[in-house]
Structures are given as C-alpha cells and as structure tokens.
Amino acid sequence: VENCDRTDCSVRNDGALMVGNRLYVPNDEFLKREILEEANESVFAMHPGSTK
C-alpha cells in the first residue's frame, strides 16, 4: 500500500489488498490458477442460461 500511486488503496482486516472496490491479485501464476480453479469448482459457478 505504501507504494500504491492511487489514493484508493487499502488493506482489509483479513490482509487482502484492495484497489478501490477491487481485490488486487499479484502477478503470480500459481496463485491466479488456484483462484480460478476454486472459483470454477464452486457450486455457484455456472454459465448464463444453464442450471445445475
């Protein structure tokens, strides 16, 4: 946060870095893959127009 050029950078209580109302994900391919896989496997993930 100290190096953020924007005024809307903050750290939540759980340690997540926010830029405005968006969660910042560092440029780490392993972390990005983990997040995408977890989101894709969620019971709430589906394509528009489909049902589970």
CHARMM internal coordinates of N, CA and C (Angstrom, degrees):
IC EDIT
DIST 1 N 1 CA 1.4549
DIST 1 CA 1 C 1.5272
ANGL 1 N 1 CA 1 C 109.52
DIST 1 C 2 N 1.3294
ANGL 1 CA 1 C 2 N 116.55
DIHE 1 N 1 CA 1 C 2 N -33.58
DIST 2 N 2 CA 1.4602
ANGL 1 C 2 N 2 CA 119.54
DIHE 1 CA 1 C 2 N 2 CA -179.58
DIST 2 CA 2 C 1.5233
ANGL 2 N 2 CA 2 C 111.52
DIHE 1 C 2 N 2 CA 2 C -60.58
DIST 2 C 3 N 1.3423
ANGL 2 CA 2 C 3 N 117.71
DIHE 2 N 2 CA 2 C 3 N -31.15
DIST 3 N 3 CA 1.4603
ANGL 2 C 3 N 3 CA 121.53
DIHE 2 CA 2 C 3 N 3 CA -177.18
DIST 3 CA 3 C 1.5201
ANGL 3 N 3 CA 3 C 113.31
DIHE 2 C 3 N 3 CA 3 C -95.44
DIST 3 C 4 N 1.3056
ANGL 3 CA 3 C 4 N 118.37
DIHE 3 N 3 CA 3 C 4 N 3.03
DIST 4 N 4 CA 1.4636
ANGL 3 C 4 N 4 CA 121.67
DIHE 3 CA 3 C 4 N 4 CA -178.67
DIST 4 CA 4 C 1.5292
ANGL 4 N 4 CA 4 C 109.53
DIHE 3 C 4 N 4 CA 4 C -74.10
DIST 4 C 5 N 1.3272
ANGL 4 CA 4 C 5 N 116.56
DIHE 4 N 4 CA 4 C 5 N 129.31
DIST 5 N 5 CA 1.4636
ANGL 4 C 5 N 5 CA 121.62
DIHE 4 CA 4 C 5 N 5 CA 180.00
DIST 5 CA 5 C 1.5226
ANGL 5 N 5 CA 5 C 112.38
DIHE 4 C 5 N 5 CA 5 C -80.47
DIST 5 C 6 N 1.2966
ANGL 5 CA 5 C 6 N 117.25
DIHE 5 N 5 CA 5 C 6 N -9.43
DIST 6 N 6 CA 1.4651
ANGL 5 C 6 N 6 CA 121.27
DIHE 5 CA 5 C 6 N 6 CA -177.51
DIST 6 CA 6 C 1.5167
ANGL 6 N 6 CA 6 C 110.27
DIHE 5 C 6 N 6 CA 6 C -97.58
DIST 6 C 7 N 1.3128
ANGL 6 CA 6 C 7 N 115.78
DIHE 6 N 6 CA 6 C 7 N 157.77
DIST 7 N 7 CA 1.4683
ANGL 6 C 7 N 7 CA 119.97
DIHE 6 CA 6 C 7 N 7 CA 179.88
DIST 7 CA 7 C 1.5183
ANGL 7 N 7 CA 7 C 112.03
DIHE 6 C 7 N 7 CA 7 C -88.28
DIST 7 C 8 N 1.3378
ANGL 7 CA 7 C 8 N 117.99
DIHE 7 N 7 CA 7 C 8 N -9.72
DIST 8 N 8 CA 1.4645
ANGL 7 C 8 N 8 CA 120.70
DIHE 7 CA 7 C 8 N 8 CA -175.88
DIST 8 CA 8 C 1.5266
ANGL 8 N 8 CA 8 C 112.98
DIHE 7 C 8 N 8 CA 8 C -103.54
DIST 8 C 9 N 1.3299
ANGL 8 CA 8 C 9 N 118.17
DIHE 8 N 8 CA 8 C 9 N 27.25
DIST 9 N 9 CA 1.4629
ANGL 8 C 9 N 9 CA 122.83
DIHE 8 CA 8 C 9 N 9 CA 175.81
DIST 9 CA 9 C 1.5257
ANGL 9 N 9 CA 9 C 109.06
DIHE 8 C 9 N 9 CA 9 C -88.50
DIST 9 C 10 N 1.3315
ANGL 9 CA 9 C 10 N 116.01
DIHE 9 N 9 CA 9 C 10 N 138.71
DIST 10 N 10 CA 1.4625
ANGL 9 C 10 N 10 CA 119.47
DIHE 9 CA 9 C 10 N 10 CA 178.38
DIST 10 CA 10 C 1.5220
ANGL 10 N 10 CA 10 C 109.47
DIHE 9 C 10 N 10 CA 10 C -154.78
DIST 10 C 11 N 1.3253
ANGL 10 CA 10 C 11 N 115.55
DIHE 10 N 10 CA 10 C 11 N 162.79
DIST 11 N 11 CA 1.4585
ANGL 10 C 11 N 11 CA 122.40
DIHE 10 CA 10 C 11 N 11 CA 175.84
DIST 11 CA 11 C 1.5179
ANGL 11 N 11 CA 11 C 107.38
DIHE 10 C 11 N 11 CA 11 C -116.20
DIST 11 C 12 N 1.3384
ANGL 11 CA 11 C 12 N 116.29
DIHE 11 N 11 CA 11 C 12 N 124.83
DIST 12 N 12 CA 1.4649
ANGL 11 C 12 N 12 CA 120.78
DIHE 11 CA 11 C 12 N 12 CA 178.90
DIST 12 CA 12 C 1.5158
ANGL 12 N 12 CA 12 C 110.29
DIHE 11 C 12 N 12 CA 12 C -73.94
DIST 12 C 13 N 1.3318
ANGL 12 CA 12 C 13 N 116.20
DIHE 12 N 12 CA 12 C 13 N 170.20
DIST 13 N 13 CA 1.4659
ANGL 12 C 13 N 13 CA 121.84
DIHE 12 CA 12 C 13 N 13 CA 178.61
DIST 13 CA 13 C 1.5233
ANGL 13 N 13 CA 13 C 112.43
DIHE 12 C 13 N 13 CA 13 C -59.84
DIST 13 C 14 N 1.3405
ANGL 13 CA 13 C 14 N 117.51
DIHE 13 N 13 CA 13 C 14 N -29.74
DIST 14 N 14 CA 1.4682
ANGL 13 C 14 N 14 CA 120.56
DIHE 13 CA 13 C 14 N 14 CA -179.69
DIST 14 CA 14 C 1.5295
ANGL 14 N 14 CA 14 C 112.52
DIHE 13 C 14 N 14 CA 14 C -86.73
DIST 14 C 15 N 1.3387
ANGL 14 CA 14 C 15 N 117.59
DIHE 14 N 14 CA 14 C 15 N 4.49
DIST 15 N 15 CA 1.4573
ANGL 14 C 15 N 15 CA 121.75
DIHE 14 CA 14 C 15 N 15 CA 176.60
DIST 15 CA 15 C 1.5147
ANGL 15 N 15 CA 15 C 114.76
DIHE 14 C 15 N 15 CA 15 C 93.30
DIST 15 C 16 N 1.3295
ANGL 15 CA 15 C 16 N 118.28
DIHE 15 N 15 CA 15 C 16 N -3.73
DIST 16 N 16 CA 1.4625
ANGL 15 C 16 N 16 CA 121.05
DIHE 15 CA 15 C 16 N 16 CA -179.39
DIST 16 CA 16 C 1.5259
ANGL 16 N 16 CA 16 C 110.23
DIHE 15 C 16 N 16 CA 16 C -72.17
DIST 16 C 17 N 1.3286
ANGL 16 CA 16 C 17 N 116.48
DIHE 16 N 16 CA 16 C 17 N 137.67
DIST 17 N 17 CA 1.4592
ANGL 16 C 17 N 17 CA 122.18
DIHE 16 CA 16 C 17 N 17 CA 177.89
DIST 17 CA 17 C 1.5184
ANGL 17 N 17 CA 17 C 108.71
DIHE 16 C 17 N 17 CA 17 C -88.93
DIST 17 C 18 N 1.3175
ANGL 17 CA 17 C 18 N 116.10
DIHE 17 N 17 CA 17 C 18 N 126.31
DIST 18 N 18 CA 1.4549
ANGL 17 C 18 N 18 CA 121.80
DIHE 17 CA 17 C 18 N 18 CA 179.53
DIST 18 CA 18 C 1.5190
ANGL 18 N 18 CA 18 C 109.53
DIHE 17 C 18 N 18 CA 18 C -113.22
DIST 18 C 19 N 1.3274
ANGL 18 CA 18 C 19 N 116.61
DIHE 18 N 18 CA 18 C 19 N 140.82
DIST 19 N 19 CA 1.4556
ANGL 18 C 19 N 19 CA 123.07
DIHE 18 CA 18 C 19 N 19 CA 171.51
DIST 19 CA 19 C 1.5174
ANGL 19 N 19 CA 19 C 104.82
DIHE 18 C 19 N 19 CA 19 C -121.55
DIST 19 C 20 N 1.3230
ANGL 19 CA 19 C 20 N 115.84
DIHE 19 N 19 CA 19 C 20 N 104.89
DIST 20 N 20 CA 1.4604
ANGL 19 C 20 N 20 CA 120.59
DIHE 19 CA 19 C 20 N 20 CA -170.50
DIST 20 CA 20 C 1.5134
ANGL 20 N 20 CA 20 C 107.65
DIHE 19 C 20 N 20 CA 20 C 67.49
DIST 20 C 21 N 1.3249
ANGL 20 CA 20 C 21 N 117.03
DIHE 20 N 20 CA 20 C 21 N -127.73
DIST 21 N 21 CA 1.4692
ANGL 20 C 21 N 21 CA 120.52
DIHE 20 CA 20 C 21 N 21 CA 177.47
DIST 21 CA 21 C 1.5274
ANGL 21 N 21 CA 21 C 111.67
DIHE 20 C 21 N 21 CA 21 C -103.78
DIST 21 C 22 N 1.3263
ANGL 21 CA 21 C 22 N 116.69
DIHE 21 N 21 CA 21 C 22 N 17.78
DIST 22 N 22 CA 1.4684
ANGL 21 C 22 N 22 CA 121.64
DIHE 21 CA 21 C 22 N 22 CA -179.45
DIST 22 CA 22 C 1.5194
ANGL 22 N 22 CA 22 C 111.10
DIHE 21 C 22 N 22 CA 22 C -108.56
DIST 22 C 23 N 1.3219
ANGL 22 CA 22 C 23 N 114.82
DIHE 22 N 22 CA 22 C 23 N 141.65
DIST 23 N 23 CA 1.4541
ANGL 22 C 23 N 23 CA 121.43
DIHE 22 CA 22 C 23 N 23 CA 176.05
DIST 23 CA 23 C 1.5215
ANGL 23 N 23 CA 23 C 108.74
DIHE 22 C 23 N 23 CA 23 C -78.85
DIST 23 C 24 N 1.3215
ANGL 23 CA 23 C 24 N 117.12
DIHE 23 N 23 CA 23 C 24 N 128.62
DIST 24 N 24 CA 1.4601
ANGL 23 C 24 N 24 CA 121.95
DIHE 23 CA 23 C 24 N 24 CA 178.80
DIST 24 CA 24 C 1.5198
ANGL 24 N 24 CA 24 C 109.10
DIHE 23 C 24 N 24 CA 24 C -88.44
DIST 24 C 25 N 1.3354
ANGL 24 CA 24 C 25 N 116.48
DIHE 24 N 24 CA 24 C 25 N 126.27
DIST 25 N 25 CA 1.4608
ANGL 24 C 25 N 25 CA 122.51
DIHE 24 CA 24 C 25 N 25 CA 176.39
DIST 25 CA 25 C 1.5242
ANGL 25 N 25 CA 25 C 107.19
DIHE 24 C 25 N 25 CA 25 C -112.92
DIST 25 C 26 N 1.3336
ANGL 25 CA 25 C 26 N 118.04
DIHE 25 N 25 CA 25 C 26 N 119.29
DIST 26 N 26 CA 1.4646
ANGL 25 C 26 N 26 CA 120.42
DIHE 25 CA 25 C 26 N 26 CA -179.36
DIST 26 CA 26 C 1.5293
ANGL 26 N 26 CA 26 C 111.70
DIHE 25 C 26 N 26 CA 26 C -59.48
DIST 26 C 27 N 1.3136
ANGL 26 CA 26 C 27 N 116.64
DIHE 26 N 26 CA 26 C 27 N 160.67
DIST 27 N 27 CA 1.4620
ANGL 26 C 27 N 27 CA 122.20
DIHE 26 CA 26 C 27 N 27 CA -179.88
DIST 27 CA 27 C 1.5300
ANGL 27 N 27 CA 27 C 109.30
DIHE 26 C 27 N 27 CA 27 C -77.07
DIST 27 C 28 N 1.3213
ANGL 27 CA 27 C 28 N 115.27
DIHE 27 N 27 CA 27 C 28 N 71.16
DIST 28 N 28 CA 1.4626
ANGL 27 C 28 N 28 CA 123.10
DIHE 27 CA 27 C 28 N 28 CA -178.49
DIST 28 CA 28 C 1.5239
ANGL 28 N 28 CA 28 C 106.60
DIHE 27 C 28 N 28 CA 28 C -127.14
DIST 28 C 29 N 1.3262
ANGL 28 CA 28 C 29 N 116.69
DIHE 28 N 28 CA 28 C 29 N 107.29
DIST 29 N 29 CA 1.4667
ANGL 28 C 29 N 29 CA 121.25
DIHE 28 CA 28 C 29 N 29 CA -174.34
DIST 29 CA 29 C 1.5252
ANGL 29 N 29 CA 29 C 112.72
DIHE 28 C 29 N 29 CA 29 C -58.28
DIST 29 C 30 N 1.3271
ANGL 29 CA 29 C 30 N 118.41
DIHE 29 N 29 CA 29 C 30 N -39.83
DIST 30 N 30 CA 1.4593
ANGL 29 C 30 N 30 CA 120.84
DIHE 29 CA 29 C 30 N 30 CA 179.54
DIST 30 CA 30 C 1.5238
ANGL 30 N 30 CA 30 C 110.40
DIHE 29 C 30 N 30 CA 30 C -62.85
DIST 30 C 31 N 1.3277
ANGL 30 CA 30 C 31 N 117.38
DIHE 30 N 30 CA 30 C 31 N -46.49
DIST 31 N 31 CA 1.4620
ANGL 30 C 31 N 31 CA 121.35
DIHE 30 CA 30 C 31 N 31 CA 179.90
DIST 31 CA 31 C 1.5251
ANGL 31 N 31 CA 31 C 111.06
DIHE 30 C 31 N 31 CA 31 C -63.13
DIST 31 C 32 N 1.3230
ANGL 31 CA 31 C 32 N 117.33
DIHE 31 N 31 CA 31 C 32 N -43.97
DIST 32 N 32 CA 1.4662
ANGL 31 C 32 N 32 CA 120.90
DIHE 31 CA 31 C 32 N 32 CA 178.51
DIST 32 CA 32 C 1.5264
ANGL 32 N 32 CA 32 C 111.09
DIHE 31 C 32 N 32 CA 32 C -60.11
DIST 32 C 33 N 1.3373
ANGL 32 CA 32 C 33 N 117.32
DIHE 32 N 32 CA 32 C 33 N -43.12
DIST 33 N 33 CA 1.4647
ANGL 32 C 33 N 33 CA 121.73
DIHE 32 CA 32 C 33 N 33 CA 179.92
DIST 33 CA 33 C 1.5247
ANGL 33 N 33 CA 33 C 110.25
DIHE 32 C 33 N 33 CA 33 C -62.94
DIST 33 C 34 N 1.3353
ANGL 33 CA 33 C 34 N 117.07
DIHE 33 N 33 CA 33 C 34 N -43.56
DIST 34 N 34 CA 1.4684
ANGL 33 C 34 N 34 CA 121.61
DIHE 33 CA 33 C 34 N 34 CA 178.79
DIST 34 CA 34 C 1.5284
ANGL 34 N 34 CA 34 C 110.82
DIHE 33 C 34 N 34 CA 34 C -59.30
DIST 34 C 35 N 1.3249
ANGL 34 CA 34 C 35 N 116.78
DIHE 34 N 34 CA 34 C 35 N -44.78
DIST 35 N 35 CA 1.4657
ANGL 34 C 35 N 35 CA 121.14
DIHE 34 CA 34 C 35 N 35 CA -179.59
DIST 35 CA 35 C 1.5198
ANGL 35 N 35 CA 35 C 110.46
DIHE 34 C 35 N 35 CA 35 C -64.18
DIST 35 C 36 N 1.3368
ANGL 35 CA 35 C 36 N 117.48
DIHE 35 N 35 CA 35 C 36 N -46.24
DIST 36 N 36 CA 1.4622
ANGL 35 C 36 N 36 CA 120.91
DIHE 35 CA 35 C 36 N 36 CA -179.81
DIST 36 CA 36 C 1.5245
ANGL 36 N 36 CA 36 C 112.00
DIHE 35 C 36 N 36 CA 36 C -63.04
DIST 36 C 37 N 1.3272
ANGL 36 CA 36 C 37 N 117.53
DIHE 36 N 36 CA 36 C 37 N -42.29
DIST 37 N 37 CA 1.4614
ANGL 36 C 37 N 37 CA 120.49
DIHE 36 CA 36 C 37 N 37 CA 179.81
DIST 37 CA 37 C 1.5253
ANGL 37 N 37 CA 37 C 111.24
DIHE 36 C 37 N 37 CA 37 C -64.94
DIST 37 C 38 N 1.3239
ANGL 37 CA 37 C 38 N 117.04
DIHE 37 N 37 CA 37 C 38 N -42.71
DIST 38 N 38 CA 1.4639
ANGL 37 C 38 N 38 CA 119.88
DIHE 37 CA 37 C 38 N 38 CA 179.49
DIST 38 CA 38 C 1.5257
ANGL 38 N 38 CA 38 C 110.88
DIHE 37 C 38 N 38 CA 38 C -64.52
DIST 38 C 39 N 1.3211
ANGL 38 CA 38 C 39 N 117.22
DIHE 38 N 38 CA 38 C 39 N -42.16
DIST 39 N 39 CA 1.4631
ANGL 38 C 39 N 39 CA 120.56
DIHE 38 CA 38 C 39 N 39 CA 179.53
DIST 39 CA 39 C 1.5225
ANGL 39 N 39 CA 39 C 110.94
DIHE 38 C 39 N 39 CA 39 C -66.48
DIST 39 C 40 N 1.3300
ANGL 39 CA 39 C 40 N 117.89
DIHE 39 N 39 CA 39 C 40 N -38.67
DIST 40 N 40 CA 1.4603
ANGL 39 C 40 N 40 CA 122.01
DIHE 39 CA 39 C 40 N 40 CA -178.46
DIST 40 CA 40 C 1.5245
ANGL 40 N 40 CA 40 C 112.07
DIHE 39 C 40 N 40 CA 40 C -69.86
DIST 40 C 41 N 1.3267
ANGL 40 CA 40 C 41 N 117.53
DIHE 40 N 40 CA 40 C 41 N -30.55
DIST 41 N 41 CA 1.4574
ANGL 40 C 41 N 41 CA 121.54
DIHE 40 CA 40 C 41 N 41 CA -178.66
DIST 41 CA 41 C 1.5237
ANGL 41 N 41 CA 41 C 113.00
DIHE 40 C 41 N 41 CA 41 C -86.09
DIST 41 C 42 N 1.3153
ANGL 41 CA 41 C 42 N 117.16
DIHE 41 N 41 CA 41 C 42 N -3.91
DIST 42 N 42 CA 1.4589
ANGL 41 C 42 N 42 CA 121.59
DIHE 41 CA 41 C 42 N 42 CA -178.50
DIST 42 CA 42 C 1.5264
ANGL 42 N 42 CA 42 C 110.66
DIHE 41 C 42 N 42 CA 42 C -64.94
DIST 42 C 43 N 1.3218
ANGL 42 CA 42 C 43 N 116.50
DIHE 42 N 42 CA 42 C 43 N 146.57
DIST 43 N 43 CA 1.4649
ANGL 42 C 43 N 43 CA 120.54
DIHE 42 CA 42 C 43 N 43 CA 176.46
DIST 43 CA 43 C 1.5229
ANGL 43 N 43 CA 43 C 110.55
DIHE 42 C 43 N 43 CA 43 C -68.13
DIST 43 C 44 N 1.3268
ANGL 43 CA 43 C 44 N 117.41
DIHE 43 N 43 CA 43 C 44 N -14.18
DIST 44 N 44 CA 1.4593
ANGL 43 C 44 N 44 CA 121.24
DIHE 43 CA 43 C 44 N 44 CA -179.97
DIST 44 CA 44 C 1.5216
ANGL 44 N 44 CA 44 C 112.70
DIHE 43 C 44 N 44 CA 44 C -92.74
DIST 44 C 45 N 1.3352
ANGL 44 CA 44 C 45 N 117.82
DIHE 44 N 44 CA 44 C 45 N -6.75
DIST 45 N 45 CA 1.4644
ANGL 44 C 45 N 45 CA 121.48
DIHE 44 CA 44 C 45 N 45 CA -178.56
DIST 45 CA 45 C 1.5199
ANGL 45 N 45 CA 45 C 109.79
DIHE 44 C 45 N 45 CA 45 C -86.26
DIST 45 C 46 N 1.3322
ANGL 45 CA 45 C 46 N 116.38
DIHE 45 N 45 CA 45 C 46 N 125.05
DIST 46 N 46 CA 1.4629
ANGL 45 C 46 N 46 CA 121.09
DIHE 45 CA 45 C 46 N 46 CA 174.63
DIST 46 CA 46 C 1.5174
ANGL 46 N 46 CA 46 C 108.69
DIHE 45 C 46 N 46 CA 46 C -160.19
DIST 46 C 47 N 1.3058
ANGL 46 CA 46 C 47 N 115.76
DIHE 46 N 46 CA 46 C 47 N 160.83
DIST 47 N 47 CA 1.4497
ANGL 46 C 47 N 47 CA 120.68
DIHE 46 CA 46 C 47 N 47 CA 178.91
DIST 47 CA 47 C 1.5217
ANGL 47 N 47 CA 47 C 109.18
DIHE 46 C 47 N 47 CA 47 C -81.87
DIST 47 C 48 N 1.3420
ANGL 47 CA 47 C 48 N 117.40
DIHE 47 N 47 CA 47 C 48 N 148.43
DIST 48 N 48 CA 1.4687
ANGL 47 C 48 N 48 CA 120.18
DIHE 47 CA 47 C 48 N 48 CA 178.58
DIST 48 CA 48 C 1.5278
ANGL 48 N 48 CA 48 C 111.26
DIHE 47 C 48 N 48 CA 48 C -55.70
DIST 48 C 49 N 1.2982
ANGL 48 CA 48 C 49 N 116.21
DIHE 48 N 48 CA 48 C 49 N 137.01
DIST 49 N 49 CA 1.4569
ANGL 48 C 49 N 49 CA 121.51
DIHE 48 CA 48 C 49 N 49 CA 178.39
DIST 49 CA 49 C 1.5132
ANGL 49 N 49 CA 49 C 114.49
DIHE 48 C 49 N 49 CA 49 C 87.49
DIST 49 C 50 N 1.3288
ANGL 49 CA 49 C 50 N 118.34
DIHE 49 N 49 CA 49 C 50 N -2.10
DIST 50 N 50 CA 1.4641
ANGL 49 C 50 N 50 CA 120.31
DIHE 49 CA 49 C 50 N 50 CA 179.47
DIST 50 CA 50 C 1.5203
ANGL 50 N 50 CA 50 C 109.95
DIHE 49 C 50 N 50 CA 50 C -109.38
DIST 50 C 51 N 1.3191
ANGL 50 CA 50 C 51 N 115.30
DIHE 50 N 50 CA 50 C 51 N 164.89
DIST 51 N 51 CA 1.4639
ANGL 50 C 51 N 51 CA 121.04
DIHE 50 CA 50 C 51 N 51 CA 177.47
DIST 51 CA 51 C 1.5165
ANGL 51 N 51 CA 51 C 108.84
DIHE 50 C 51 N 51 CA 51 C -130.45
DIST 51 C 52 N 1.3102
ANGL 51 CA 51 C 52 N 116.28
DIHE 51 N 51 CA 51 C 52 N 156.07
DIST 52 N 52 CA 1.4637
ANGL 51 C 52 N 52 CA 120.67
DIHE 51 CA 51 C 52 N 52 CA 176.83
DIST 52 CA 52 C 1.5038
ANGL 52 N 52 CA 52 C 109.21
DIHE 51 C 52 N 52 CA 52 C -113.67
END
COOR INIT
IC SEED 1 N 1 CA 1 C
IC BUILD
